[in-house]
Amino acid sequence: MKTYIPDPRSYFAERGGLHDARICTVVWDAQVRSIGVEVADLNANALGFPEHRGIEPGSFIFQGVANLAFGCDAFANDVQRVYDVEIDEQSTGGYRPCQQQGCGS
């Protein structure tokens, strides 16, 4: 199912910036300026708390990516996790992903 997210800043903020979501795949297509990220649980930030909505896998495709900061550290167990997703609005009214970092646990 594809869903357009009209306010990505609020969407990611409501999910705690996807903190601790396990990254399953990352696909970067420089020719079309898109990046896709698949995570195991959109609600991982609340895991173990009453507000956890249940495991909900998801993927995002950011199109028209002009500026992207993406940091990822490799760990022995090869599990990559999102540290934070921040969205920065451009002067044109569009959005761009400005930071995603992976960290292991």
N, C-alpha and C positions, 0 to 999 in steps of 0.2 A: 504494500500500500504506500503510495506517495502522498505526502502532505506538504503543502507550502506553509512555511512558518513566517507569518507577516511581521512579527516582532521577535527576531532571534535573540536580542539582548535579554528580554524578559524570559523567553523560553529557557535559555541556559541558566539564567539566574535562579529561576524557580526550581531547577534541578541541581542546585549547588555547583554550577559550573562543570557538571559531570565528574566531579572529584571522585577518584577511586574507580571509575568505570574502566573495566578491562578492555583494551584495544584489541580487536580481532583482526582487522585489516585496515590498511591505509593505501589508497590508490591516488597517485598524482599524475595528471595528464597536462603536461606543460603546453602542448599545442592548443588545447581548448581552454586552458587556464581554469582547471577544475581540480578539486581534491575531494576524495571520498573517505569517510572514516566510519567504520563499523565498530560498535561497542556491544559488550555482552549484556549490560544492564544500564538503562538510562537513569535509573533511580539508585544507583550504587552509593551515592553520597549519604543516603539515609539508611543504609543497611544496618540492621540491628536496632533501629529506632521504630517507635509506633507509626511514624509518618511514612515509613517505607511502603510504597504502593504495590510491591511485588516486583519480580524480575521482569523487565521489559527490554528485550534486545532492540537495537535500532541502528540505523545508518543515516549519515548525512552526506549530501553532495553540495559543496560550496562551488558555485559557478562564477566565472568572471573574476577569479582571484587575481588581484594585482599585487598585494603585499601580504606575505604570510610569514609569521615567526613560528617555528615548530621545533621544539627541543625534545630529545628523547635519549634517555640513558639506558644502556643495556645492563641487565642483571643476570646472574647465574641461572635463575629459573626461567628466564626469557619471558616473563610476564610484564607487559607494558601497561601502565595505567595512566589515565588522564589526570593531570594535576589541576588544570583549570582551563576553561574556555571563556575567552572574553571577546566581545564583539565591539568593533569600533565603527561608528558611522562616518561615512565620507561626506564631504561637502555637497556631493551630488544627490544626497538623500539615500544612497545605497549603503550596504553594509559590507564589511570585510572581516574575516576572522583575523584577529590580531595576535592571539597567543594560544597555543596549545602545547602543553608539556606532558610528556609521559614519565612516570616514575614507577618503580616496582615496589612490591611490598614483601 
